[in-house]
Amino acid sequence: MNRDIFSLYAITDARWLREDERLEEKVEEAILGGAGIVQYREKELKGDKLKSRALRVKEVCNRYGVPLIINDDVRLAADIDADGVHVGSSDMDVADARRLLGNDKIIGATAKTTDQARQAYSAGADYLGSGAVFGSETKADAKYMSRELLEEITASVPIPVVAIGGIDETNVSKLKGLPIAGVAVIHGIFGKRNVRQGAASIRGHLYGRPVVQCITNHVTVNDVANVVLAMGASPIMAHHIKEVSEVQEKASALLLNLGATDDYEAMKEAMRTAVECSHPVIIDPVGTAVSSFRRSQAKELIKIGTPACIRGNYSEILALCRECKTLNGLDDDQTYDNIEEMKDVVCEYAASLGTVVAASGVTDIISDGRSTVCIETGHSMQRQITGSGCMLSAAIASQIAVCSHVELPYIAGTCKYIGDRAAKAAEETLREEKGSMSFRLRFTDSI
């Protein structure tokens, strides 16, 4: 079991949902915000309703490869084949839970003293939850746990210990330096209107924001930087060839946007450093649909090292695949009617490079060469502002940096998240009879 999954432990609470919101969607946002493990804890539900919602949450967790832990209910965990269960001090004994679920499941236990910690470990617990470090929004009778006691508990057992209790973005930094495996959060994630942002903010305050180096289109540089910040990462817009390698060594990801053709030599240098450091690179092939010069640049960058993702619109991806011009000008209509043919193109191109390719259009098509995801989201108002594609590429780069995942579900999930936010911003803008600049602001706000 990878200890890193406990760095941000999200615990569900559907009481914070609005009527039009679904828990499984909020769980997906929490995962995109950096949650490495999810506990299903729904005290208000019983029977079939509890199980049916658990199955929907499990489907999301399985898609992202994130373990799903059931709170208290060992039989439900066994019934839906969850990844494990967490038992409190007044629930089923750890040893009994282990006998029922088997050795391949994750068993967590609550430990409020060193004696409880040792007993749980001896009985077969894989991790411990200890608190309440800052009180609790969900348990009025939760007793405060001192920093000293938490340190004693972590020192008493060799298994991961997760701090819990009233943790949010305002206080989580106070836990820095403690030998804990991570933090478990309920209200600080699911009590937020923007769950993904809440999760990413907690990660950033506890572990520091990952840095994304952006060599990007000068026209949209400010929008790109703001999207990186909104996604929970920290942008650095280092373009000069004499600094890009040094900056990339300290960064977590690299975004290369071919709209910045004047900085192409710096792009190559940064790409080489990213490859040497095993940092993920996202290439946005802006303008390759009309420029053979840019197509050759993209091809040369890909030869230096395989990017984690290539994100462009249909015309740009087609141009790279076919190595030819696909538009007569940047303002040409970029719609493409044959979605099935485009899916084949994206899949084949991804397979040939061994990377993820994301083609943006009315239907976003994302493929790693083995699986292909199609997403119908976004809004036509995105075409009324400059740089919505650049912003999506920045969001993907930031997502990869925050979660340290380059797999297809995380990139597809980011495309869906940004598209949904654009649709929401457009709906609000049109309802108030505003224009494209209002949409731009609402779009950034919503991310």
Phi, psi and omega in degrees: 000130181282119181299332184297338182297338183275359184301323172222110186252108183268129179245122187288154173202097185290352179297339182273356183283148169280168183299327184267009182254149179243141185300319183297328177291322179289327175297319178298318178298320179298319178295318178294336176278356174117005177293128182261350179206145183234134172252129178271109184227098183232089185290339185274351185252152177221161170057226185296324179295320178297317182290315183297320178291323178299320180294323178292321177293320179299321179301318178294313181299319179297322181300323182263359181069030181258128181299140175250122179251135177264132179282124171070317194273091182295322181292322176295318179302317179291320184296320182260005181057048176292170182282346179172191183216151172244126181247134177276177183295336180257007181262196179301144179297146180303316181298320178293320177298320179296319180295322181286322186265336181095173187281345184270000179261156179272126177245121176249154181218153175274134178224117180253356177219165177293326178296315177297322180297312181295319180296317180295318178297315180297329181278352176113015178292143179268335178203167179234148170248125185230135179174191018264122186286333178225035186079201182202138174279339187251343179232104184294334183265010181295134181266139180295135176250127181287159177300321181297316180293321178299319177296321179295320179296315180297328181281343186274346182222154180270001181266161181299141175241128181250127177282143181216156174116098174067022184277132173211186185294341183278338185234350187298331181296340178292346180268359178301139177093344177285147183278039180274158178278338181170195182231143175255130189227136176249280185297324181297344175250297187281349175274359181267146176296322176252096186295317180299316180295322178298315179295314181296324180294319178297315177301315182296320180288332181272317187250352185092146179284132174292147183264131174249117176277126184242116169251100196222172180307124181297332182294328187242017187300323181291318178296318179299314180299318181291325177293318177302316178297315181297331182276358176099009177248181180236124183273147167225121187263060183273117185245336189288137185298334182280352182239344191296323181292316180298319180293316183295329178301327182265354183273175178249341181202164182227130175248123179243119182244119186287004168290343180262057185296333179295339182254026187297318180297324176294323176301313181298319181294317178295323179297317179300317180293319179298319178296316179298325182269001183058038177268139178292142180238135176245125179252128175250105187277055181303130174082359181292343179289340183239347189238115176293330177300313180290326177298320179292325177295315179299316180298320180292320178298318181295329177292329179295321180186149181289122178288159175289329181202142168246120184237113177214176175280175184307312185296322180291319179293318176300319180297319179292319181294314185270353180054048179205166177290137177240353175224157177270341180195161184296337182265005177298156175294127185254022176283155181214118192280329186274085183295320182297319178294321179295323177299317179296318180298311182297316181297314181295320180293318178298317180295322182293330181262341185071041181218182174263131177243129179242116179254119184267136177193201175302321170246117175286135180239121183233129183215149172250012180093344178248315178237149180230134180243132176246132184231122176256096182208190183084190183205151181298339179296340177299333180279354180268358176237154177278129168098013180295327176292319177300322180293321178295317178299320177296321178296319179295316178300318180292319179302314179297320180292319182291316186264348183057036178232131177247012182288158182308313183301322181291322180287318177296319179298324177292319178300318179294317181300311181295319178298317178298319180293323178295319179297319179295315180296321180293319179300316180292320181296314181291325179298326180267006178057043177261178184249197189293326180289324175296320178299316180304314180294316180296322180299310180295318178302318186290335180288000000 
